[in-house]
Amino acid sequence: MAKAACQAKICFVVRLVVVHYHYRPGGVRRVVELGAPWVAAAVKAEEVLLVGDALPDKAWLTLFKQRLGRRDLRAMACPAAGYWAEQRTSAADVAGQLEIFWSRLFSGAKGDNTVVWAHNQGLGRNLLLTRTLSEACVQHQIPLFFHHHDWWFDNRWQRWLEMRQTGFRTLEQVAKVIFPDTSMVRHLAINHADTSVLQHHFPSQSVWLPNITEPAELPTEKEVEMARRWLKGQLNDAAPVWLIPCRLLRRKNIAEALLLQRWLRPEVWLVTTGALSSADEKVYARRLAEAAQQHKWRLRLSLLQGPERGKPSVPALIAASEAIVLTSLQEGFGLPFLEAAQAGKPLLGRALPNIAPDLAQFGLVFPQYYDEILVAPALFDWPAEQKRQEEMYRRWKSLMPGPCRKITPKPALLANGNIPAAVPFSRLTLTAQLEVLRKPVEESWAACVALNPFLRIWKELAEVGRLRCTTWPRTANRWLCGSAYQRQFSNLLRKTTSPPPTPEQAVAAQTDFMRMKLAAQNLYPLLWSTDG
């Protein structure tokens, strides 16, 4: 079923080529898992071919094959397709390997027998991959769908240095790779906020494609019971679990979830599922784990890391948990919001401004939904935090291209000046967040409950295990079912995209995106540095 060599021969049938940097557990892999059967149906593919830096986990491949039904499934590994930060050779070598790979893969291919579905190229983790893939598709006249989940200019400015290392020296060069001037490329966005920018600049080449979440995906009772037993074995405890179904990322703001758990229901375990997203997250993960161990906080990180055989699925873990927690600083779509509603589980989560309108359009109402958790300044060292943020903010801005530095406003705490005041927990560095968490829970609760009066009601409900659930609305099926996914994909495939966009449109689109992503509401110290 799987082919490890980049040089493997391909039998040409109507096929869907799925491209992603990797197939480690996470949101994008889940999108591929749920969406591929419907995308394959949209393009009438008889074969699905996965391309990434390594072969996917065999257990996951087996389950994925079952979803595809009678379609053939193949997987190919090309290490040069992975993150640039994980490459161990020169940019020229990586580009050369990718050019050879695409040349062999697409030999004899053309638009009536191949479609490419490429994920997160706007994240900029390997622009050499994005450029060579686009060039190969143009050469063979193959439709190429860029499915955007995240963006490099959305609090990920370390990508700018990486892109410069690979030869992309200006913002204009980057824009022209992510938004190439060809009619072969289409853009898919997972929220309306991003789609509005794309459709303004590329009206015939872009569409809103919310992620699939269907009630039919619910696990069986046997799978749920197995997940409960597995959790009990992992934790050596039968206490309930609050689950953060994600890989270990700073933007998941895990300390805030821990603060809520300690305030509202300290006897439960707070658990994250996936492993580290990348080396950038190692310091964050280590500091959280060490603090949890030192203070005996009921936190376990990355329970699903490593080989997947014998472990429960994420849907089974969701069903086996008492509540789902999503305290993210930013999300492209927020799949766990929908998965919690689908499973009939209570969810505690931040109402993120870029996705809250979409969730409301689906008809979803979340009883434990909040904008921010305010904390009293007495719970952390305000002068030290101010000084720390000033230095981190300065270093963070130095990573940006010059034009971006000029339009970046001051973040919340620094905007307050030298006057201590209540501040959102999400706007603190990890150091300050841990200071708050180290306070006796009774002390921090007493200092903050008046600032967040809704928490008193939530605490009463949580103490008896009766946090309120979100009901899955019928209206959501119209937007989130597989047939809607297939229809949107088919519509975009059939769209006429002549004349192709110009390089000026690419630059203008990227500029508009940057202004939106650099708004004050999107600035978080956790994302400025790995050592905050």
Protein Blocks (a to p, Z undefined) as FASTA:
>chain_A
ZZfbfkbccddddddddddfblcecfklmmmmmmmmmmmmmnopabdcdddfbdcdfklm
mmmmmmnomaccdddddfklmcfklpcbdfklmmmmmmmmmmmmmgoiafklcccddehk
lnopamklmmmmmmmmmmnopacddddfbdfklopaklmmmmmmnopabfklmmmmmmcc
bfkbccddfbfklmmmmmmmmmmlgccddddddfklpccfklmmmmmmmmmmmnopabdc
ddddddddfklommlmmmmmmmmommbccddfbdcfblklmmmmmmmmmmmmmnopacde
hklgcjfehpacfklmmmmpmbdcdfbfbdfkommmmmmmmnopacdddddfklmmmmmm
nopacfbacfbdcddfklpcfklmmmmmmmmmmmmmmmpcfklmmmpccdfklmnomadc
dddfklpcfklmmmmmmpcfklmmmmmmmmmmmlmmmmmmmmnopaccddddfklmmmmm
mklmmmmmmmmmmpccbdcddfklmmmmmmmmmmmmmpmklgcfklmpckZZ
